[in-house]
C-alpha cells in the first residue's frame, strides 16, 4: 500500500512514513493509492469478533506490511483493553431502527480516543524502529486536543504542541488539555477561531525548512492513520447490525469532516453503508455544500456544540479528490480558488456524485437543546450537544428501512451546562476525572502570530532533546 497526495505533487509514501509526515509536502492530504477491498465473506468472518480483532483486520491492508501482523494485533489489543466498556463502542437503541454508537468510553470521553490511543502506540513503534523523534503540532476545536495529548504525553520520542481557540472550547475540554503538565506537552490558547488554529498548523507544515528542522507530525485528521483507525468503528457497528447482509446508514455530527469521511472509507472498502448523513450546527457550510453544490465561507458562530464550530473542513479535500476523479492538479486548483475567494461551485456532475452518497442537515441552538431534553424524557439517556445535533438531523433525513446509527461523539459530562439547561440534570464526570477542576493548569495565551507559535515549538524542542 502506497499513499499519494490529494494535490498530486508530493512523493508517494508507505504507511509508516505517512504516519510521521501528517500533511503532504505539497500542502495536500495523503490518501491510499487504491482503496483496499473486503469481500462479503471477509466482512462476515469478522462478525461477533472483539473490537481489537476487527481493528487489526481493517487496518492491515492500510499498514501494507510496514508493521508486522503480530505487532499490529498486539498494539490494537493493548489500545482497546483500556477502554471503559467491554464492547468498546457499544450500540444503544433509541427507537425503531434508530441507534446511537457510543464513542466516549476512551480516556478523554470523546470519539478521537478511538483512533488516537492507537496512533500514539503506532508512533512509539515506528519511531523506535527508525530511531528518530517527532514534534506533533495540532489544532483542536475541543476534542482532538485532549485525545491527542492523552495519546502523546510522556512518550519517549514525541513532543506535542496543541492549539485551541481561546474561550471557544468547553471548560472540561480545556482542562483536559491544560492540566496535563508532562514535560513533552505545551498548550496554546490562540486568540481567534478554530480555523485560525488550523491555518497556523498548516502554515507550520508548509514552511518546509521549519518542518524538517523539528520533524513535525500531526494527530489532527490531516493524518491519514487517524482516519483509517476511525473506519474500524463503522465496521464494528455495521457488523453488529447484520452487515454485510444488511445495509446500514450513519449520521455523523460534522466539523472537520474526518469522522464522516471514515464512514465513506468503510463504504469504499466494500462495507454495505447506505446513506451518510452529514449533521451540522449553525456553522452549516458542509450541509449547504451537500445540498446545493456550492461551498461558501461565513463567519464562525460560537455554539453549544463547539467541536463543530468550523467553516474550513480540511478533510473535505480528500472527498474533493475523489469527486475530481483523483486528479491532484484539479483538486489543488479548487482548493486555491476556495481559499482565495471563500467560495467554490462544483460541476453539476460532481454535485450529483456528492448527493448520491451523502445527505445533510443543520440544527440550530434551540433544536439542539430541545433534542437533548426530548431524548432524556423519552429514553432516560443523557446525550451531549453534538450527538443531539446528529439525532435531530437523522430523524429528519431518514428514509427507507435501513437502520440509522448516530455517532455519539462525546460524553455528556464534557458539556454539562448545555445538558443541565436542557434536562435539569447535571451529568457527572467519571470518577477518574472527578478532580479535574481542582488540578493546576498550564497554558500560554497567544495572539494569532505565527512567529510566537514557532517560538513555543522551538522552546519545547530545546527542552526535551
C-alpha positions as CSV (number, residue, x, y, z in Angstrom):
1,X,0.0,0.0,0.0
2,X,1.3,3.4,-1.0
3,X,-0.2,6.8,-0.3
4,X,-0.5,9.8,-2.7
5,X,-1.3,13.4,-2.1
6,X,-4.6,15.0,-3.0
7,X,-2.6,17.7,-4.8
8,X,-0.5,15.4,-6.8
9,X,2.9,16.9,-6.3
10,X,4.3,15.1,-3.2
11,X,6.2,11.8,-3.4
12,X,4.2,8.7,-2.6
13,X,4.9,7.2,0.8
14,X,4.4,3.9,2.7
15,X,2.2,3.9,5.8
16,X,4.9,4.3,8.4
17,X,6.2,7.5,6.6
18,X,2.6,8.8,6.2
19,X,2.0,8.3,9.9
20,X,5.0,10.5,10.7
21,X,4.5,13.0,7.9
22,X,0.9,14.1,8.6
23,X,0.5,16.8,5.9
24,X,2.0,16.1,2.4
25,X,4.8,18.4,1.3
26,X,2.7,20.0,-1.4
27,X,0.1,21.0,1.2
28,X,-2.2,18.2,0.3
29,X,-3.5,15.3,2.3
30,X,-2.4,11.7,1.9
31,X,-4.9,9.1,0.7
32,X,-4.5,5.4,-0.3
33,X,-3.3,4.9,-3.8
34,X,-6.2,2.4,-4.1
35,X,-8.9,1.5,-1.7
36,X,-8.5,-2.0,-0.2
37,X,-11.4,-4.3,-0.8
38,X,-13.0,-6.8,1.5
39,X,-15.3,-9.4,0.2
40,X,-18.7,-10.2,1.8
41,X,-17.1,-13.4,3.1
42,X,-14.3,-11.4,4.8
43,X,-16.7,-9.0,6.4
44,X,-18.9,-11.9,7.5
45,X,-16.0,-13.6,9.2
46,X,-15.5,-10.6,11.4
47,X,-19.0,-10.7,12.9
48,X,-19.0,-11.1,16.6
49,X,-15.3,-10.7,16.8
50,X,-13.8,-8.5,19.5
51,X,-13.3,-4.8,18.6
52,X,-9.5,-5.1,18.7
53,X,-9.6,-8.0,16.3
54,X,-11.8,-6.1,13.9
55,X,-9.3,-3.1,14.2
56,X,-6.3,-5.2,13.3
57,X,-8.1,-6.8,10.3
58,X,-9.4,-3.5,8.9
59,X,-6.1,-1.7,9.4
60,X,-3.9,-4.5,8.0
61,X,-4.2,-3.5,4.3
62,X,-3.6,0.1,5.1
63,X,-0.4,-0.7,7.0
64,X,0.8,-2.6,4.0
65,X,3.4,-4.7,5.7
66,X,5.2,-1.8,7.3
67,X,4.2,-3.2,10.7
68,X,4.3,-6.9,11.3
69,X,0.8,-8.5,11.8
70,X,1.7,-9.7,15.3
71,X,2.8,-6.2,16.3
72,X,-0.4,-4.7,14.8
73,X,-2.6,-7.2,16.7
74,X,-0.7,-6.5,19.9
75,X,-1.0,-2.8,19.6
76,X,-4.7,-3.0,18.9
77,X,-5.3,-5.3,21.8
78,X,-3.3,-3.1,24.2
79,X,-5.2,0.0,23.0
80,X,-8.7,-1.1,23.4
81,X,-8.2,-3.1,26.6
82,X,-8.1,0.2,28.4
83,X,-11.5,1.4,27.3
84,X,-14.3,1.7,29.7
85,X,-16.9,-0.6,28.1
86,X,-16.4,-4.3,27.2
87,X,-17.9,-3.7,23.7
88,X,-15.6,-0.6,23.3
89,X,-18.1,1.2,21.0
90,X,-21.5,-0.1,22.2
91,X,-24.7,0.4,20.3
92,X,-27.8,1.6,22.1
93,X,-31.3,1.6,20.5
94,X,-33.3,4.7,21.0
95,X,-36.3,3.8,18.8
96,X,-37.4,1.7,15.9
97,X,-34.4,1.5,13.5
98,X,-32.5,4.3,15.3
99,X,-29.3,3.6,17.3
100,X,-26.5,5.6,18.9
101,X,-22.9,4.3,18.7
102,X,-21.3,5.4,22.0
103,X,-17.8,6.7,21.1
104,X,-17.0,8.1,24.5
105,X,-15.5,5.2,26.5
106,X,-11.9,6.2,26.0
107,X,-9.7,8.2,28.4
108,X,-10.8,11.6,27.3
109,X,-14.5,10.8,26.8
110,X,-14.6,11.5,23.0
111,X,-14.5,9.7,19.7
112,X,-11.0,10.9,19.0
113,X,-9.6,8.4,21.5
114,X,-10.7,5.5,19.3
115,X,-8.1,6.5,16.8
116,X,-5.5,8.5,18.7
117,X,-4.9,5.9,21.5
118,X,-3.8,3.6,18.7
119,X,-1.9,6.3,16.8
120,X,0.1,7.1,19.9
121,X,1.2,3.4,20.1
122,X,1.9,3.4,16.4
123,X,4.2,6.4,16.9
124,X,6.1,4.6,19.6
125,X,6.5,1.5,17.5
126,X,7.6,3.3,14.3
127,X,9.8,5.8,15.9
128,X,11.7,3.1,17.9
129,X,12.3,1.2,14.6
130,X,13.5,4.4,12.9
131,X,15.5,5.7,15.8
132,X,14.1,9.2,15.5
133,X,11.8,11.8,17.3
134,X,8.8,13.8,16.1
135,X,7.2,17.1,17.2
136,X,3.4,16.8,16.9
137,X,1.6,20.1,16.2
138,X,-2.1,20.1,16.2
139,X,-5.2,22.3,16.3
140,X,-8.4,21.5,18.1
141,X,-12.0,22.7,18.3
142,X,-12.4,20.8,21.5
143,X,-11.8,17.0,21.4
144,X,-8.7,16.3,19.3
145,X,-6.6,18.3,21.7
146,X,-7.4,16.2,24.9
147,X,-7.3,13.0,22.9
148,X,-4.0,13.9,21.1
149,X,-2.3,14.9,24.4
150,X,-3.5,11.8,26.2
151,X,-2.1,9.7,23.3
152,X,1.3,11.5,23.2
153,X,2.0,12.6,26.8
154,X,5.2,11.1,28.4
155,X,6.1,9.2,25.2
156,X,9.8,8.9,24.8
157,X,10.2,10.1,21.3
158,X,7.2,12.5,20.9
159,X,6.7,16.2,21.8
160,X,3.3,17.8,21.3
161,X,2.1,21.4,20.9
162,X,-1.7,21.8,20.8
163,X,-3.5,25.0,19.7
164,X,-7.1,25.7,20.7
165,X,-9.3,28.8,20.2
166,X,-9.2,30.8,23.4
167,X,-12.6,30.7,25.2
168,X,-14.2,28.6,22.5
169,X,-14.0,25.1,24.0
170,X,-15.9,23.8,26.9
171,X,-14.3,24.1,30.4
172,X,-14.0,20.3,30.6
173,X,-12.3,20.2,27.1
174,X,-9.9,23.0,28.0
175,X,-8.9,21.5,31.4
176,X,-8.4,18.0,29.8
177,X,-5.6,19.7,27.9
178,X,-4.2,22.4,30.2
179,X,-4.0,20.2,33.3
180,X,-1.6,17.8,31.6
181,X,1.8,19.0,33.0
182,X,4.0,16.5,31.2
183,X,7.4,17.8,30.1
184,X,6.7,17.0,26.4
185,X,3.3,18.8,26.3
186,X,2.6,22.5,25.5
187,X,-0.9,24.1,25.1
188,X,-1.5,27.3,23.2
189,X,-4.8,29.2,23.6
190,X,-4.9,31.2,20.4
191,X,-6.8,34.4,20.2
192,X,-9.1,33.5,17.3
193,X,-11.2,30.7,15.9
194,X,-10.5,27.1,15.3
195,X,-10.0,27.9,11.6
196,X,-7.2,30.3,12.7
197,X,-5.7,27.5,14.7
198,X,-5.9,25.1,11.8
199,X,-4.4,27.6,9.4
200,X,-1.5,28.2,11.8
201,X,-0.8,24.5,11.9
202,X,-0.9,24.2,8.1
203,X,1.4,27.2,7.8
204,X,4.0,25.4,10.1
205,X,3.8,22.3,7.9
206,X,4.1,24.3,4.7
207,X,7.3,26.0,6.0
208,X,9.4,23.1,4.8
209,X,12.6,24.4,6.5
210,X,10.9,24.7,9.9
211,X,9.0,21.4,9.3
212,X,12.2,19.5,8.6
213,X,14.2,21.1,11.4
214,X,11.7,20.0,14.1
215,X,10.4,16.8,12.3
216,X,6.8,17.9,12.5
217,X,4.0,15.4,12.6
218,X,0.2,15.5,13.2
219,X,-2.6,14.0,15.2
220,X,-5.3,16.0,13.5
221,X,-7.4,14.1,11.0
222,X,-5.0,15.5,8.3
223,X,-3.0,12.4,9.4
224,X,-4.3,9.5,7.4
225,X,-3.6,7.0,10.2
226,X,-6.3,8.7,12.3
227,X,-8.9,8.4,9.6
228,X,-8.0,4.8,8.9
229,X,-8.4,3.9,12.6
230,X,-11.9,5.6,12.7
231,X,-13.1,3.3,9.9
232,X,-13.0,0.5,12.4
233,X,-16.0,1.6,14.5
234,X,-18.2,1.9,11.4
235,X,-17.3,-1.6,10.5
236,X,-17.9,-2.8,14.1
237,X,-21.4,-1.1,14.2
238,X,-22.5,-2.3,10.8
239,X,-21.4,-5.9,11.5
240,X,-23.2,-5.8,14.8
241,X,-26.4,-4.9,13.0
242,X,-26.2,-7.6,10.3
243,X,-23.8,-6.4,7.7
244,X,-22.8,-7.4,5.1
245,X,-26.2,-9.0,4.7
246,X,-27.9,-5.7,5.7
247,X,-27.2,-2.1,4.7
248,X,-26.7,0.4,7.5
249,X,-26.9,4.2,7.3
250,X,-24.8,6.6,9.5
251,X,-25.5,10.1,10.7
252,X,-22.3,11.9,11.9
253,X,-22.0,15.3,13.7
254,X,-19.5,17.1,11.4
255,X,-16.9,19.8,11.9
256,X,-13.7,18.9,10.2
257,X,-15.2,16.1,8.0
258,X,-12.8,13.5,9.2
259,X,-15.3,11.3,11.1
260,X,-17.9,11.1,8.3
261,X,-15.0,10.6,5.8
262,X,-14.1,7.4,7.7
263,X,-17.7,6.2,7.1
264,X,-17.1,6.9,3.4
265,X,-13.8,4.9,3.6
266,X,-15.7,1.9,5.1
267,X,-18.1,2.0,2.2
268,X,-15.2,2.2,-0.3
269,X,-13.8,-0.9,1.3
270,X,-17.0,-2.8,0.4
271,X,-19.0,-2.5,3.6
272,X,-22.7,-2.0,2.8
273,X,-23.0,1.5,4.1
274,X,-26.1,3.3,2.6
275,X,-26.6,7.0,3.3
276,X,-24.0,9.0,5.1
277,X,-25.8,11.9,6.7
278,X,-23.7,15.0,7.5
279,X,-25.1,16.8,10.5
280,X,-24.0,20.4,11.3
281,X,-24.9,23.1,13.8
282,X,-25.3,26.8,12.9
283,X,-21.9,26.6,11.2
284,X,-23.5,24.7,8.3
285,X,-21.1,25.0,5.5
286,X,-21.0,21.3,4.9
287,X,-24.8,20.9,5.0
288,X,-25.1,23.8,2.5
289,X,-22.4,22.2,0.2
290,X,-24.1,18.8,0.1
291,X,-27.5,20.4,-0.5
292,X,-26.5,22.9,-3.2
293,X,-23.1,22.0,-4.6
294,X,-21.9,25.5,-3.6
295,X,-19.3,25.9,-0.8
296,X,-19.2,29.4,0.7
297,X,-17.5,30.7,3.9
298,X,-19.4,32.5,6.5
299,X,-18.3,33.8,10.0
300,X,-17.9,31.2,12.6
301,X,-20.6,31.4,15.3
302,X,-20.0,30.0,18.8
303,X,-22.5,27.3,19.8
304,X,-23.2,24.8,22.5
305,X,-21.6,22.2,20.2
306,X,-18.2,23.8,19.9
307,X,-16.3,20.9,18.2
308,X,-18.5,21.7,15.1
309,X,-17.8,25.4,15.1
310,X,-15.8,25.1,11.9
311,X,-16.0,26.7,8.4
312,X,-12.9,25.2,6.7
313,X,-13.4,21.4,6.9
314,X,-9.9,20.3,6.0
315,X,-10.8,16.6,5.4
316,X,-13.3,17.6,2.7
317,X,-10.3,17.9,0.4
318,X,-10.0,14.1,0.5
319,X,-13.5,13.8,-0.8
320,X,-12.9,16.6,-3.4
321,X,-10.0,14.5,-4.7
322,X,-12.5,11.6,-5.3
323,X,-15.0,13.9,-6.9
324,X,-12.3,15.1,-9.2
325,X,-11.6,11.5,-10.3
326,X,-8.4,11.6,-8.2
327,X,-6.9,14.4,-10.3
328,X,-4.4,16.2,-8.0
329,X,-3.9,19.2,-10.1
330,X,-7.7,19.8,-10.3
331,X,-8.0,19.4,-6.6
332,X,-5.1,21.8,-5.9
333,X,-6.7,24.4,-8.2
334,X,-10.1,24.1,-6.5
335,X,-8.5,24.5,-3.0
336,X,-6.6,27.5,-4.2
337,X,-9.7,29.1,-5.6
338,X,-11.7,28.4,-2.4
339,X,-9.0,29.9,-0.2
340,X,-8.7,33.0,-2.4
341,X,-12.4,33.6,-2.9
342,X,-14.1,32.0,0.1
343,X,-16.5,30.2,-2.3
344,X,-16.5,27.4,-4.8
345,X,-19.1,25.8,-7.0
346,X,-18.9,22.1,-8.0
347,X,-19.8,21.0,-11.5
348,X,-23.3,19.5,-11.8
349,X,-21.9,16.0,-12.3
350,X,-19.7,16.4,-9.2
351,X,-22.7,17.6,-7.1
352,X,-24.7,14.7,-8.3
353,X,-21.9,12.3,-7.2
354,X,-21.8,14.0,-3.8
355,X,-25.6,13.9,-3.3
356,X,-25.6,10.3,-4.4
357,X,-23.5,9.3,-1.3
358,X,-24.4,12.0,1.3
359,X,-27.5,13.6,2.8
360,X,-27.1,16.6,5.1
361,X,-28.9,18.8,7.5
362,X,-28.4,21.5,10.1
363,X,-29.6,22.0,13.7
364,X,-29.8,25.4,15.4
365,X,-29.3,26.0,19.1
366,X,-32.9,25.8,20.2
367,X,-33.4,22.5,18.4
368,X,-30.1,21.1,19.9
369,X,-31.3,21.8,23.4
370,X,-34.8,20.5,22.6
371,X,-33.3,17.2,21.3
372,X,-31.3,16.8,24.5
373,X,-34.4,17.3,26.5
374,X,-36.7,15.1,24.5
375,X,-34.2,12.3,24.4
376,X,-33.9,12.3,28.1
377,X,-37.6,12.4,28.7
378,X,-38.4,9.6,26.3
379,X,-35.4,7.3,26.9
380,X,-33.7,8.4,30.1
381,X,-30.5,8.9,28.2
382,X,-28.3,12.0,28.6
383,X,-26.7,13.0,25.4
384,X,-24.1,15.7,24.6
385,X,-25.0,18.6,22.2
386,X,-23.0,17.1,19.2
387,X,-25.0,13.9,19.5
388,X,-28.2,15.9,19.8
389,X,-27.4,17.7,16.5
390,X,-26.9,14.4,14.8
391,X,-30.1,12.8,16.3
392,X,-32.1,15.8,15.2
393,X,-30.8,15.7,11.7
394,X,-31.1,11.9,11.5
395,X,-34.8,12.0,12.4
396,X,-35.5,14.5,9.6
397,X,-33.2,12.9,6.9
398,X,-34.1,9.3,7.5
399,X,-35.7,7.5,4.5
400,X,-36.2,3.8,3.7
401,X,-35.9,0.9,6.1
402,X,-32.2,0.8,6.8
403,X,-31.2,1.1,10.4
404,X,-29.6,4.5,11.2
405,X,-26.7,4.7,13.5
406,X,-25.9,8.1,15.0
407,X,-22.3,8.7,16.1
408,X,-22.4,9.7,19.7
409,X,-19.1,11.5,19.8
410,X,-18.7,12.8,23.3
411,X,-19.8,12.0,26.9
412,X,-22.5,14.4,28.1
413,X,-20.3,15.4,31.1
414,X,-18.0,17.2,28.7
415,X,-20.8,19.7,28.1
416,X,-22.6,19.8,31.5
417,X,-24.0,23.4,31.2
418,X,-25.9,22.6,28.0
419,X,-27.1,19.3,29.2
420,X,-28.3,20.7,32.5
421,X,-30.0,23.6,30.7
422,X,-31.9,21.1,28.6
423,X,-32.8,18.4,31.2
424,X,-32.3,19.9,34.6
425,X,-29.8,17.1,35.3
426,X,-26.1,17.9,35.5
427,X,-24.1,15.0,34.2
428,X,-21.1,13.9,36.4
429,X,-17.6,13.2,35.2
430,X,-16.4,9.6,35.7
431,X,-14.6,9.1,39.0
432,X,-11.1,9.2,37.3
433,X,-11.8,12.8,36.2
434,X,-13.8,13.9,39.3
435,X,-11.0,16.2,40.4
436,X,-10.4,17.8,37.0
437,X,-11.4,21.3,38.2
438,X,-9.0,21.1,41.1
439,X,-6.0,20.4,39.0
440,X,-3.5,23.1,38.2
441,X,-3.4,24.4,34.6
442,X,-0.5,25.3,32.3
443,X,-1.4,27.2,29.1
444,X,0.0,30.1,27.0
445,X,-2.5,32.6,25.6
446,X,-1.0,33.9,22.4
447,X,-2.2,36.3,19.6
448,X,-2.7,34.8,16.2
449,X,1.0,35.3,15.4
450,X,2.9,32.5,13.6
451,X,6.3,33.7,14.9
452,X,5.1,33.4,18.5
453,X,3.8,29.9,17.8
454,X,7.1,28.9,16.2
455,X,8.9,30.1,19.3
456,X,6.8,27.7,21.6
457,X,7.7,24.8,19.3
458,X,11.4,25.8,19.3
459,X,11.4,26.1,23.1
460,X,9.8,22.7,23.7
461,X,12.2,21.1,21.3
462,X,15.2,22.6,23.1
463,X,14.0,21.4,26.5
464,X,13.3,17.8,25.5
465,X,16.3,17.0,23.4
